[in-house]
Amino acid sequence: MSSKKRKRRAAISELVLERGAVAVGSLAERFDVSMQTIRRDVDALCEGEMLHRRHGRIELSREFLNTPFDQRTETNNPGKQMIGEAAADLIPDDSTVFISIGSTPLRVAQSLRRRKGLTVITNNLSAAMALSEEVSNRILIPGGEMRLPDRDILGNEVLDFFGRFRAEYAVFGVAGVAEDGGLLDFFPTEVRARQVIRENAQQALLVVDWLKFGRQAPALGDNIADMDQIITDRRPGDAFAPLLTRINDKLLVAGGHGT
């Protein structure tokens, strides 16, 4: 396969990951190639499980699509509440904190409402609003377009924004954790944002409820073993035993639930 073809197919894949679905006709115009060429690209990309062709579009398969945000906030409420409290216990008053998008980082923000004097740097607008109730806090948010219904902001502007700050703590979640510890998200922009805040923080706190272990998502980022602290509500199943051995000294099971 030529380098040009490989790059074009990689770009098509990333575009579908960003948007969930893209019209095949628009791809031909975007990459300035014939419809015949694009159809061959799409056919090749749809040979795997992640992408499929439907009604003139190339789409992410259903199992790789994210759950709506409001539904995620109601999933495993008790577990996420324990994770939020455990993470907040690690962050004292007057700290500088990155908080990423997602329902579990939002629970951390809600638990941090008992703290004072925080400097919060976040693209999670729900987290920003939760912490705005304490007037001693300082809250910084990026510009850009709000993604609905998640109420967050993503994109290159966000990467530049996070890159301008340093923090003592970075609080972030993921869409899924693979058996080898790979951290998975639904969009490459989510991965890149998480990597920037991790690189610019002294302590990286991954907050992830046990249901995320083994959950599929298409965009691969860092490995869980690279995190400073992993906070969950329950140990995952036997398939993750080798991984848990690697991260045991970094793992905090909120509420003391070992199973």
N, C-alpha and C positions, 0 to 999 in steps of 0.2 A: 504494500500500500504506500502511495506517495505521501510525503510529508504534508503537502497541501491538503490532501483528502483527510488525513488523520486529524489535522488541526481543525478542519471544518466540522468533522463529525464530533470532535470534542466540544467545539463551540455550540453545536446544536444540542448536545446532551446537557450542557450547562444552562442553556436558555430554557429548556424544558424543566430542569430542576428549579429554576428561578420562578417560572410562571405556572407550572403544573400542566400546561398544554399549549401547543403552538400550531397554527395552521400551516400545512405543508406548503401551500402556495406562497405564503409570506416568506418562507425560508429561501425559496428560489430567488426572490427579489432581494432579500437581505444579503445573501452571499453571492449575488450576481452570477448565478449558474442556471442551467436549464432545468425545467421540471423533471426531465428524465434523470438528470444527475441527482437531484434532491430525492427523488423516489428511491434510487439505489441506496443513497445514504440512509434514508429512513428505514428501508427494508433491512439493512445491515444492523442498524441500531435496535430494531425491534426483535432481533433474534434472541435476546436475553429476556429476563423476567421483569426488568425494571420499567421498560418502555413498551408501549404498544400503539398501533395505528388504529384510528377510529374516526369515521365520518370526515375524512379529509384533514385530520389533525394527528399529531404525534403527542401522546399523553403519558404521564406517569401512571403506572399500574396502581390499582386501588390500595393495595397493601403498603405502598410507599407514600401515600397521601397523608397529610397531617390531620388530626382531629380538630374540629373547631375549638377556638380558645375557651369559650364559655363552657363547653363540655369538658375540656381538660381541667378547668378549675374545680369542677365538681367530682373529678375522679380521685379516689383514695384520699378523701378529705382528712381523716384522722392521721394518716401517715405523713402527709405533707405538712400538717400542722406541727407534728413532732419534729420533723426536719427543720421547719422554720424556727422553732424555739431553740433547737440545739445549735443551729448556725448563729442565731442572734446572741447566744451565750458566749460565743467566741469573739464577738466584736464589741469593744468597749465604747463608752462615750468619747466624743471628739475624734473619732476615726474617720479616715477617708476611704470610701467604699465604691467600687464599681459594682453595679447590679445589672445583669443581662436580662434579656427577654425571657418569657416563659412563666408558667403558672407556679412552679416551685420557687424560683427566685422571688416572685411576688409574695409568696407566703413568708419568706425571710424578711422582706421589706415590711410586711404587716407586723411581724414579731419585733422588728427594730423600732417600732413606735414608742417603746419604753426608753429608748436611748435619747441623749441630748447632744447637740453640738456636732452632728455628723455632717461631713461633706460627701454628698451622694452624686455620683456621675453615672447616668443611666440613659438608655434608649427605651426603657420600659416605662411607658407613661403612667400605667396603673401603679407601679411601684413609686414613681415620683409623687403621685397624688396621695398615696398612703402616707408617705413620709412628710408631706407638706403640712400636716396638722401640727407638727412640732416646729414652732417659729425659730428655735435656735439652730435648726438645720440649714445647711446651704445645699441647694439642689441645682445641678447643671444638666441640661438636656441638649441634644443636638438639633440642628435644623433639618429640614427635609420633609418628605411626604409620610404621613401616618399610614401604616398598614392596618386595614380593618378586616375582620373585627378584633384583631389581636391587640390593637392600641399600642403599637410599637413603631420604631423607625429603623430602617436598614438601608444599606447602600454605601457607596464610597465616601460620602460625606460623614457617615458615622465612623468609619475607620479612621479618617483624618481627625475627627473629634476625639475619639478615645486615645489616639496617638499623642495628643497634646497634654495628657495628664499622667500622673503617677499616683498610685493608691497603696494603702497598707493591705487592703483586702479586695479580692475579686470574687464575687458570688455569681455563679452561673449554673445552668442546667443543660441537659441535652435531651434529644428526642429518643435516643436509644443507646445501649451499650452492647457491643458484640462480645462473643465468647472470648476473643483474644484481647479484649479491653479497648478496642477501637471505639471512639466516641462518635456517634452518628447524629446528623441533623437533616432537616428536609431541604435546606437551601445552602449553597456554598457561602453566601453572604453571612449566614448565621455562624458558620464555622470560622470565617475570617474575623468576625467581630469578637468571638470568644477568644481566639488566639491573641488578638491585640490586647485585650484587657488582661489576659493571663500574663503576657510578657511584661506588662507595665504595672504589675502588682507584686507586693512582697509575699503575700499568701494567697494561693489559689484554692478556693473552696467550691468543690463540685457538690451540688445538692441534687440528689436523684432518688426518686422513690423506687422500690424494688420492682415495680411493674415495667420499668424501662429496661431492665436487664433482659436481653434477648429480643427487644423490639426492633423492627426493621426501619431504616431510613436510608436514603441514598447517598448523602454527602458525608464523607469520612474526614475526620479531623485528627486531633491528638489521641493519645492513649491514656486511659484512666490511671495507669501507673505513674504518669508524669505529674499528677495533681498533688498538692501539698496535703489536702484533707478531703476525704470523701464522706459525705453525710447521707445516710439512707435510713429507711425506717425498718428494714428487714433484710436479712441475708438472702440472696437469690438461691436458686436450686442447685442441685449437684453438678449440673453442666458447667457451673462457674467456680467449682472448687479449686482448680488450678489457679485461676485468676485471683481468687480471694486469698490464697496463700501468698501471692506476690504483693498484694496491697494491704495485708492485714494490719500492719503498723500504722497505716494512714486511714483506716476505716473506722468511722464512728457510727454505730447503730443507735439511732435516736430512740429513747424510751427503753433501751436495753433489750430489745427483741432480737435474740440470736437466731431465731428460725423464721 
